[in-house]
Amino acid sequence: MSDSGPLNKKAVALKYQAFDPAPKVVAKGDHELAQRIIEKARAHGVFVHESEDLVMLLAKLEVGDFVPAQLWEIVAELLVWLQSVEATQKE
């Protein structure tokens, strides 16, 4: 997700489930919809990563699309990092 200025705001929400071939785009939007996606994620304790470059690439996908292989490495790194952050918060 990206949390840049209101006119340029974009957000993409991903979900990964065991046995899926890759994370899947479950929501995306621009401007006000992006803001609502970000607010809802934060309200539910979902991590919001701010990377304009990654969001621009993911925003080209449609809701329901799996993340393409070219982006697996960066998305996997984010998911591994997130797991370590969540584990630290539980301690």
C-alpha positions as CSV (number, residue, x, y, z in Angstrom):
1,M,0.0,0.0,0.0
2,S,1.1,3.5,-0.5
3,D,0.2,6.4,1.8
4,S,1.4,9.3,-0.4
5,G,-0.5,12.6,-0.9
6,P,-4.3,12.5,-1.3
7,L,-4.3,13.2,-5.0
8,N,-1.7,10.5,-5.8
9,K,-2.9,8.0,-3.2
10,K,-3.1,4.4,-4.3
11,A,-3.5,1.2,-2.3
12,V,-3.3,-2.5,-3.1
13,A,-4.2,-5.1,-0.5
14,L,-2.8,-8.6,-0.8
15,K,-3.8,-11.9,0.8
16,Y,-1.8,-15.1,1.0
17,Q,-3.3,-18.4,1.9
18,A,-1.5,-21.8,2.2
19,F,-1.6,-23.7,-1.0
20,D,-2.3,-20.6,-3.1
21,P,0.3,-20.3,-5.9
22,A,1.1,-16.7,-4.8
23,P,-0.4,-13.8,-2.9
24,K,-3.6,-12.5,-4.4
25,V,-4.8,-8.9,-4.9
26,V,-8.0,-8.6,-2.8
27,A,-8.6,-4.9,-3.0
28,K,-7.1,-1.9,-4.8
29,G,-8.1,1.7,-5.3
30,D,-7.1,5.3,-5.9
31,H,-7.7,8.5,-4.0
32,E,-10.6,8.2,-1.5
33,L,-11.0,4.4,-2.0
34,A,-7.3,4.0,-1.4
35,Q,-7.6,6.0,1.8
36,R,-10.5,3.8,3.0
37,I,-8.5,0.6,2.2
38,I,-5.6,1.9,4.3
39,E,-7.8,3.0,7.1
40,K,-9.7,-0.3,7.2
41,A,-6.4,-2.2,7.2
42,R,-5.0,-0.2,10.1
43,A,-8.3,-0.5,12.0
44,H,-8.0,-4.3,11.8
45,G,-4.3,-4.4,12.8
46,V,-3.2,-5.2,9.2
47,F,0.3,-4.0,8.4
48,V,0.5,-1.2,5.8
49,H,3.7,-1.1,3.9
50,E,4.5,2.2,2.0
51,S,6.3,1.6,-1.3
52,E,5.2,3.7,-4.2
53,D,7.2,1.6,-6.7
54,L,5.7,-1.6,-5.5
55,V,2.2,-0.2,-5.4
56,M,2.5,1.1,-9.0
57,L,3.4,-2.4,-10.2
58,L,0.7,-4.1,-8.2
59,A,-1.9,-1.6,-9.2
60,K,-1.6,-2.9,-12.8
61,L,-3.1,-6.2,-11.6
62,E,-6.8,-6.8,-11.3
63,V,-8.6,-7.8,-8.1
64,G,-8.4,-11.6,-7.9
65,D,-5.1,-11.8,-9.8
66,F,-2.1,-13.5,-8.3
67,V,1.1,-11.6,-7.8
68,P,3.3,-12.4,-10.9
69,A,6.5,-14.4,-10.5
70,Q,8.6,-11.3,-11.2
71,L,7.4,-9.8,-7.9
72,W,7.5,-12.9,-5.7
73,E,10.9,-12.2,-4.2
74,I,10.0,-8.7,-3.0
75,V,6.6,-9.7,-1.7
76,A,8.1,-12.8,0.0
77,E,10.7,-10.6,1.7
78,L,7.9,-8.3,3.0
79,L,5.9,-11.3,4.3
80,V,8.9,-12.8,6.1
81,W,9.8,-9.4,7.6
82,L,6.2,-8.9,8.7
83,Q,6.1,-12.3,10.4
84,S,9.2,-11.4,12.3
85,V,7.7,-8.0,13.4
86,E,4.5,-9.8,14.5
87,A,6.4,-12.4,16.4
88,T,8.4,-9.7,18.2
89,Q,5.2,-7.9,19.1
90,K,3.7,-11.0,20.7
91,E,6.7,-11.4,23.0
